[in-house]
Amino acid sequence: MDYLSDLKIGKLCLNCRFWQELSYDPERYDGGTGLCRRRAPSIVKAMVPQYALQLEDKDEAENFDGVFPQTIGFDWCGDYRPDKEKIADAKKAVIEEIIEQAKNSEVQKES
């Protein structure tokens, strides 16, 4: 198994039951991006468009939003809880990758 395969079945955000995947690009080696939904969202002051700052009532210009932490799949933290289905899928993919590599190696030896 290679380093990347080891990562795919480790204690990482992408294998956590609280992580919601947003995007994945197989060309990148970061496990994609997602949201950690372990806890309630944090309330933050949102960026306000410039036109809103010109309003007479400045209270209208203040906007608060709830956000979940965004992480990459290969991040980790101390609150990790395994998602058994995700880990099983990752292990299956790693095994299929190893079998495919073995088949390709056999074909190259025969050539």
C-alpha positions as a Markdown table, in Angstrom:
| # | Residue | x | y | z |
|---|---|---|---|---|
| 1 | Met | 0.0 | 0.0 | 0.0 |
| 2 | Asp | 1.2 | 3.5 | -0.7 |
| 3 | Tyr | 1.1 | 6.5 | 1.5 |
| 4 | Leu | -2.1 | 7.9 | -0.1 |
| 5 | Ser | -3.9 | 4.5 | 0.5 |
| 6 | Asp | -2.9 | 4.6 | 4.2 |
| 7 | Leu | -4.3 | 8.1 | 4.5 |
| 8 | Lys | -7.6 | 7.1 | 3.0 |
| 9 | Ile | -8.3 | 4.6 | 5.8 |
| 10 | Gly | -6.9 | 6.7 | 8.7 |
| 11 | Lys | -8.5 | 8.8 | 11.4 |
| 12 | Leu | -9.1 | 11.8 | 9.1 |
| 13 | Cys | -11.9 | 14.2 | 8.4 |
| 14 | Leu | -12.9 | 12.4 | 5.3 |
| 15 | Asn | -13.6 | 9.2 | 7.3 |
| 16 | Cys | -15.4 | 11.0 | 10.1 |
| 17 | Arg | -19.1 | 10.6 | 10.7 |
| 18 | Phe | -19.5 | 14.3 | 11.3 |
| 19 | Trp | -17.8 | 15.4 | 8.0 |
| 20 | Gln | -19.9 | 16.5 | 5.1 |
| 21 | Glu | -18.0 | 16.4 | 1.8 |
| 22 | Leu | -18.4 | 19.5 | -0.4 |
| 23 | Ser | -16.1 | 18.8 | -3.3 |
| 24 | Tyr | -13.5 | 16.3 | -4.3 |
| 25 | Asp | -10.9 | 16.5 | -7.1 |
| 26 | Pro | -9.0 | 13.3 | -7.7 |
| 27 | Glu | -6.1 | 15.3 | -9.1 |
| 28 | Arg | -5.5 | 16.8 | -5.7 |
| 29 | Tyr | -4.1 | 14.9 | -2.8 |
| 30 | Asp | -5.9 | 16.7 | 0.1 |
| 31 | Gly | -9.1 | 14.5 | 0.3 |
| 32 | Gly | -11.4 | 17.2 | -1.0 |
| 33 | Thr | -13.1 | 19.9 | 1.1 |
| 34 | Gly | -16.0 | 19.6 | 3.5 |
| 35 | Leu | -17.7 | 20.9 | 6.6 |
| 36 | Cys | -17.3 | 19.6 | 10.1 |
| 37 | Arg | -20.7 | 19.2 | 11.6 |
| 38 | Arg | -19.6 | 18.0 | 15.0 |
| 39 | Arg | -21.0 | 21.0 | 16.8 |
| 40 | Ala | -23.5 | 23.7 | 16.1 |
| 41 | Pro | -22.3 | 26.4 | 13.7 |
| 42 | Ser | -20.4 | 29.4 | 14.9 |
| 43 | Ile | -22.1 | 32.8 | 14.6 |
| 44 | Val | -19.9 | 35.2 | 12.6 |
| 45 | Lys | -20.4 | 38.7 | 11.3 |
| 46 | Ala | -20.8 | 38.2 | 7.5 |
| 47 | Met | -19.1 | 40.4 | 5.0 |
| 48 | Val | -21.5 | 43.1 | 3.9 |
| 49 | Pro | -21.7 | 44.4 | 0.4 |
| 50 | Gln | -20.4 | 47.9 | -0.1 |
| 51 | Tyr | -23.9 | 49.3 | -1.0 |
| 52 | Ala | -25.3 | 48.1 | 2.3 |
| 53 | Leu | -22.8 | 50.3 | 4.2 |
| 54 | Gln | -24.4 | 53.4 | 2.5 |
| 55 | Leu | -27.8 | 52.7 | 4.0 |
| 56 | Glu | -29.2 | 55.3 | 6.4 |
| 57 | Asp | -30.1 | 52.6 | 8.9 |
| 58 | Lys | -26.7 | 51.0 | 9.7 |
| 59 | Asp | -28.4 | 48.1 | 11.5 |
| 60 | Glu | -29.5 | 46.9 | 8.1 |
| 61 | Ala | -25.9 | 46.7 | 7.1 |
| 62 | Glu | -25.0 | 44.3 | 9.9 |
| 63 | Asn | -25.5 | 40.7 | 8.9 |
| 64 | Phe | -24.7 | 37.6 | 11.0 |
| 65 | Asp | -24.4 | 34.1 | 9.7 |
| 66 | Gly | -23.9 | 30.6 | 11.1 |
| 67 | Val | -21.0 | 28.7 | 9.6 |
| 68 | Phe | -19.5 | 25.3 | 10.1 |
| 69 | Pro | -15.7 | 24.9 | 10.0 |
| 70 | Gln | -14.5 | 24.0 | 6.5 |
| 71 | Thr | -11.6 | 21.5 | 6.4 |
| 72 | Ile | -9.8 | 19.4 | 3.8 |
| 73 | Gly | -10.4 | 15.7 | 4.0 |
| 74 | Phe | -6.9 | 14.9 | 5.2 |
| 75 | Asp | -7.2 | 17.2 | 8.2 |
| 76 | Trp | -7.8 | 15.6 | 11.7 |
| 77 | Cys | -8.9 | 16.6 | 15.2 |
| 78 | Gly | -9.4 | 15.1 | 18.6 |
| 79 | Asp | -13.2 | 14.7 | 18.1 |
| 80 | Tyr | -12.9 | 12.1 | 15.3 |
| 81 | Arg | -15.6 | 9.5 | 15.2 |
| 82 | Pro | -15.3 | 6.8 | 12.5 |
| 83 | Asp | -18.0 | 6.5 | 9.8 |
| 84 | Lys | -17.8 | 2.7 | 9.4 |
| 85 | Glu | -19.5 | 2.9 | 5.9 |
| 86 | Lys | -16.9 | 5.4 | 4.6 |
| 87 | Ile | -14.0 | 3.4 | 6.0 |
| 88 | Ala | -15.4 | 0.2 | 4.5 |
| 89 | Asp | -15.7 | 1.9 | 1.1 |
| 90 | Ala | -12.2 | 3.3 | 1.4 |
| 91 | Lys | -10.7 | -0.1 | 2.3 |
| 92 | Lys | -12.6 | -1.7 | -0.6 |
| 93 | Ala | -11.2 | 1.0 | -3.0 |
| 94 | Val | -7.6 | 0.4 | -1.7 |
| 95 | Ile | -8.0 | -3.4 | -2.2 |
| 96 | Glu | -9.3 | -2.9 | -5.7 |
| 97 | Glu | -6.4 | -0.6 | -6.4 |
| 98 | Ile | -3.9 | -3.2 | -5.2 |
| 99 | Ile | -5.5 | -5.9 | -7.3 |
| 100 | Glu | -5.4 | -3.6 | -10.3 |
| 101 | Gln | -1.7 | -2.8 | -9.7 |
| 102 | Ala | -1.0 | -6.6 | -9.4 |
| 103 | Lys | -2.8 | -7.3 | -12.7 |
| 104 | Asn | -0.9 | -4.5 | -14.4 |
| 105 | Ser | 2.4 | -5.9 | -13.0 |
| 106 | Glu | 1.6 | -9.4 | -14.3 |
| 107 | Val | 0.8 | -8.0 | -17.8 |
| 108 | Gln | 4.1 | -6.1 | -17.9 |
| 109 | Lys | 6.0 | -9.2 | -16.9 |
| 110 | Glu | 4.4 | -11.2 | -19.7 |
| 111 | Ser | 5.3 | -8.5 | -22.3 |
